[in-house]
Amino acid sequence: MAEPVFEAPDAARVKLGWQLFYDPILSGNRNISCASCHHPKMGTADGVSLSLGEGAMGLGRDRKVGAENLPEQRIPRNAPALFNLGASEFTVMFHDGRLEADADEPDGMRTPLGAEMLSGFDGVLSAQAMFPVLSGDEMAGHYSENEVAQAVRLGFLSSEGGAWDRIAARVAEVPEYRAAFDGVAPGEPITFPQIANVIADFIAVEWRADDSPFDRYLREATPFDAGAERGRELFYGAAGCSGCHSGWFQSDHDFHAIAMPQIGPGKAARFENHARDVGRMRVTGLAKDAYAFRTPSLRNVTETAPYGHNGAYATLEAVVRHHLDPIASLQGYDRRQAVFLGLDGAADWTATDDPNETARIAAANSLEPVALRDDQVDDLLSFLEALTDSSWKAGRLGVPETVPSGLPVDR
């Protein structure tokens, strides 16, 4: 098994990306940063099934809706963790893979923007930053609340004077940012791709996590304890986990339908009246991809609950048991597993309550049942614990006390 390859970004670029990652200046109403939903306190995610973006305040399970600007809906999918995304093998982004490296496409990547995509992104990790800032529910704000939201509403995204230009102009107006960009790209105007590139450099360095017991086992043959060793044998043997969770980071970077319960608003355009989420099929249009989602890496998985593309399972044991008999788990789903923040009027169970939708999810399932004893499940959990590398929590940049814009930092 080949070791992962990581680039080593310039320290000045990493520091600049660090400040921008925590700075609400990138959001339409200057009230949400990347860290609002990807915070180290919650394992680089946010600790809830489905996030509340624009219109909410606070971190993790303490995040609450504001009184004056209510969120229109929950974010349809769970905020993914950011560990090891600087490794070269991570070429597919988002649960449905709507952004992925593709040598046949301009600039080497395929995105939903197609021909409207800007040039200048270093790769898919930086390009993924373009989506949250354009989403009204996530960071842009709704309708005409601000100049960024207005540009998004009118469809001005990558064009001159569009949403990305307006965000970049804000950053350029801050003297400390202007000086920092002059240091890493002298004489060049500040563009959104430049902003995204340094944020990607920060993510690649800050949340590299490849010194777990599993890494030491691969590199130095350091043995596991007895329970984790039994779990490893199950993972790569009778339990069949490695059929999808393969490689150094336990992901085949492919898409699979595993009968995950559908909770929350679903993935739908504003004009669509449903709460479904057909996953990869929304990207490819192919029936074979219905309800398939990207295989997540399992690194630091013990720290990144809830689990599933919509965070349907609150505990690692619950999602492991779902994999053992997906259809039975789907049909008997315990709604208490969902970790929802309060949002009046949220239609969280529309798809869950629809027997036809449940039947469609079940029909797409690709996993065969596996019979394991309780003690074997415990051993699998011990092995998953051995995929945890906590070194990222110490000795890195951490959370800044302040950011150059002077806006509040989520701590």
Stockholm file with secondary structure:
# STOCKHOLM 1.0

chainA/1-411         MAEPVFEAPDAARVKLGWQLFYDPILSGNRNISCASCHHPKMGTADGVSLSLGEGAMGLGRDRKVGAENLPEQRIPRNAPALFNLGASEFTVMFHDGRLEADADEPDGMRTPLGAEMLSGFDGVLSAQAMFPVLSGDEMAGHYSENEVAQAVRLGFLSSEGGAWDRIAARVAEVPEYRAAFDGVAPGEPITFPQIANVIADFIAVEWRADDSPFDRYLREATPFDAGAERGRELFYGAAGCSGCHSGWFQSDHDFHAIAMPQIGPGKAARFENHARDVGRMRVTGLAKDAYAFRTPSLRNVTETAPYGHNGAYATLEAVVRHHLDPIASLQGYDRRQAVFLGLDGAADWTATDDPNETARIAAANSLEPVALRDDQVDDLLSFLEALTDSSWKAGRLGVPETVPSGLPVDR
#=GR chainA/1-411 SS CCCCCBCCCCHHHHHHHHHHHTCGGGSTTSCCCGGGTSBGGGTTBCSSSSCCCTTEESSGGGCEECSSSCCSSCCSSCCCCCTTTTBTTCCEESTTCCEEECTTSGGGEECTTGGGCCSCCCSHHHHGGGTGGGCIIIIICSTTSSHHHHHHHTTCSSSTTSHHHHHHHHHHTSHHHHHHHHHHSTTCCCCHHHHHHHHHHHHHHHTCCCCSHHHHHHHHCCCCCHHHHHHHHHHTTTTCGGGTSCTTTTCCSCEECCCCCCCSSCSCCTTCCCCCCCBTHHHHCCGGGTTBEECCCCTTGGGSCSBSTTCCBSSHHHHHHHHHSHHHHHHTCCGGGCCCCCCTTCCTTTTTTCHHHHHHHHHHCCCCCCCCCHHHHHHHHHHHHTTCCGGGGSSSCCCCSCCTTCCCCCC
#=GC SS_cons         CCCCCBCCCCHHHHHHHHHHHTCGGGSTTSCCCGGGTSBGGGTTBCSSSSCCCTTEESSGGGCEECSSSCCSSCCSSCCCCCTTTTBTTCCEESTTCCEEECTTSGGGEECTTGGGCCSCCCSHHHHGGGTGGGCIIIIICSTTSSHHHHHHHTTCSSSTTSHHHHHHHHHHTSHHHHHHHHHHSTTCCCCHHHHHHHHHHHHHHHTCCCCSHHHHHHHHCCCCCHHHHHHHHHHTTTTCGGGTSCTTTTCCSCEECCCCCCCSSCSCCTTCCCCCCCBTHHHHCCGGGTTBEECCCCTTGGGSCSBSTTCCBSSHHHHHHHHHSHHHHHHTCCGGGCCCCCCTTCCTTTTTTCHHHHHHHHHHCCCCCCCCCHHHHHHHHHHHHTTCCGGGGSSSCCCCSCCTTCCCCCC
//
